[in-house]
């Protein structure tokens, strides 16, 4: 909001700045007023508003204007209106309700593509808090009727200081847009404006209070320069200077003074600079003019030099307009209009958009007129009429005139008035109904379906009673193919609105807000920690489910699953069945009960599964016992081999001792230097040594013979019964 409280405090620099701000405000108001007025009064938008009002009349059943009704009443014809347009609109709008779509956010980073559960759940929470589905369904219905549907996404701080999410449907007739915008959903529009009429003056003052030192006049809040009475908007004709607060009509209450407010959002290009971050060469800064100058001065003081390139960027702004500029500032959302539009079919020559009702108006109008004409013909000619000379045909002219029109009464004629083959009486003549009138009425009724592209199958009917169900489904799909441009605009709107919602979540939703995350078992509330999702580097792609291609996408998915589940059903684990259950046509409560039952059954042991587990355990035990038995046999063999090796070593030692003994016995006696035998070199000492060795050998041989002759017993495994070793009798 412009603050110029010091503008009237004398001259000097402060006064010059205040006057400059005031001049800028006046210049901005003049520019915005000129642009909005030019858009609002452009030929295309004027014609669109007139046709849109007529479209809404036809959808509501008002399909004959006052002139047509006066003509019928003067001709004493019945005023009959069969509203087939409303039913057609209901069927198309019902397709959107039955096939609502979901917005998901995918982080753009290396690795497997996986949606951000936290942000996707935060978006669901945002939409659930404000009943966004219902509001968007109403906006889509506006699209079907008049070709444009509008919503506004914002945070409402009236009841909650932290802000309540709001996605509100906005009346298309209250909106005006850049008259040069041509793309679908007005994505190339430079500005949009919301014109609110009959706003209470107190509410307008609370919305734009102005400077307390220089408050606005009541007349300043009324944008009397917008609109005209010829378009049915019933605007106030006061100009800004002659706005009379007291003279608003005799029936108006003084506390109910109303004004017209215009809220305009626009974007403009400003100079910007892409600068290589001096502190981090891998980072690029996007700076405005003032920021770039400040950084340049700091770089000069530091003796450095910036590397940059000059470019432009968009800044979004918002202003409230009355008869003066009431308030101006940045737009609620950076990089987005808070108003989002979905558009229908394009009228290229008029640069406007229209829905399916435009083509249905002439068939509906003439269908009702021909119906009224047919009823008039039947009322006036079904009983016949005659021309006769007075007193020449009826016995009593007055009675005959009254009774002739009644088939259940006898009309008396003069004698001789009848002639021919039956002169006594005749049947009263009946006029023939004109066949062409009935055919024209039938043609008009059929044209309603032809021009709209909505066949009887979409309306829940059949062309014949013997029509096959497969043919019925094919006809529905064919009709939806014709209507796909409308659903494609809705899908594009959801992407744009999803980006806007992501911005609000990032910058306006408080940290720690509890959001519900749907898990495979139970939903849980987790706090929204934005630093984990928004690190300043990660960007997100907004993904929307495919547009509806059948009368009910869930039913089609379930029908396809019914064909493949009998084949693969036995191979699916319980978790997969729980995932498939949400595509069934069962109510949500029934799905939850089934899911809980399956989860509970998984916690309790199944008798058959327990038997299979016991059998598996027994097989595992047998395998382990076999492994232990094989190990015992291997150990016994190793011990036997070790014992055999020790025995052979002992035999080798004994043989060596015997050989040494034999050499000692056969060795010649030792001779001294004198040639005489040396004492102690043999004889008794050698004999004693030999006798000791012989006794030791005898004991060893006796023990070995005793061990070999002792009875043996086999050692078996107690579980398998296999031989694992041997032992002497009497030992364990």
ABEGO torsion letter per residue (X at the ends): XBBAAAAAAEBEAAAAAAAAAAAAAAAAAAAAAAAAAAAAABAAAAAAAAAAAAAAAAAAGBABBAAAAAAAAAAGBBBBBBBAAAAAAAAAAAAAAABBBBBBBBBBBBEBBBBBAAAAAAAAAAAAAAGAAAAAAAAAAAAAAAGBBBBBBBBBAAABAAEBBBBBBBBAAABBBBAABABBGGAABABBBBBBBGBBAAAAAAABAEBAABBBBAAAABBAABEBAAAGAGBBABBAAABBAABAEAABBAAABBBBBBBBBBBBBBBBBBBBBAABAABBBBBBAAAAAAAAAAAAAAGBBBBBBBBBBBBBBBBBBBABBABBBBBABBGBBABBBBBBBBBAAAGBBBBAAAAAAAAAAAAAAAAAAAAAAAAAAAAEBBBBBBGAABABAAAAAAAAABAABBBBBBBGABBEABAABBBBBBBBBBAAAAAAAAAAAAAAAAAAGBBAAAAGBBABAABBAAAAAAAAAAAAAAAAAAAAAAAAAAAAAAAAAAAAAAAABBBGBBBBBBBAABBBBBBBBAAAABAGABBBBBBBBBBBABABAAAAAAAAAAAAAAAAAAABBAAAAAAAAAABABBAAAAAAAAAAAAAAAABBBAAAAAAAAAAAAAAAAAAAAAAAAAAAAAAAAAAAAAAAAAAAAAAAAAAAAAAAAAAAABBBBBBAAGBBBBGABEAAAAAAAAAAAAAAAAAAAAAAAAAABBBBBBBBAAAGBBAEBBBBGBX
